[in-house]
Amino acid sequence: MPDRAFIALQKAADKLAQQAEQLVKANGLTGAQYNVLRILRGAEPDGLACSTISERMISHDPDMTRLLDRMEKRDLITRQRQTDDRRVVKTRITGGGLELLKQLDHPIRELHKKQFAHMGKANRSEPFGGTICGAPSGHIDGARSVHQSEWHGAVRRQRHHQVFGGCND
C-alpha cells in the first residue's frame, strides 16, 4: 500500500508542477529559476551563498552555478564575492527579479486556488493535520489502510520532486 500511495503522490505532484511550470514558462522562467527568485526574495536584503540556495531548492538542480549564470545574464540576480571571506559569493535578487515575481504572485496564487478548489477550506489551511492534501488518512486514489506516518514520509520525499511548495502555497 505505501507504494501505491507514493505513486499517487508522485502523479499528483507532477500534474500540479506541470501546470505551474507552464505558467512561469509563459513569463520567461523555468520552474527552477522561479524557485531561486522566491528563495532570494525571502533572503533579502542579505542574499545567500550558492550552496544555501541549493539546499533550499524544492527540486535539486545539478548545476546551480550555470542556472545562476543564466539568471545573472538576464539581470534577475546579482552575485558578489564577499570581502571578509573571498570563498563566499552572495547572490541577491535584483529589482527586475523582484518585479517579475510580483507579476507572477497573483497568477500563481490563483493557479493554486484553482488546483485545490475541490478541497474544503479546513483541508487547505492544515494539509498535514489529519489529512494529506484533502485525502483522509489512509485514502488516496484507492490506496487504503496506509498509516499516517507512512503518508508523512511519502510527502516529505515527494517535496523534493515538486516544483512549487506545498498544498497551501
BELZIGI-V341636 format. One record per helix or strand of 2 or more residues. SS is the DSSP state (A for helix, B for strand). FROM is the first residue (numbers start at 1). TO is the last residue. If there is no record, write none. Layout:
BEGIN
[[SS;FROM;TO] [SS;FROM;TO]]
END
This chain:
BEGIN
[[A;2;25] [A;31;42] [B;48;49] [A;50;56] [A;64;73] [B;77;81] [B;89;93] [A;95;115] [A;121;125] [B;131;132] [B;135;136] [B;139;140] [B;143;144] [A;148;159]]
END
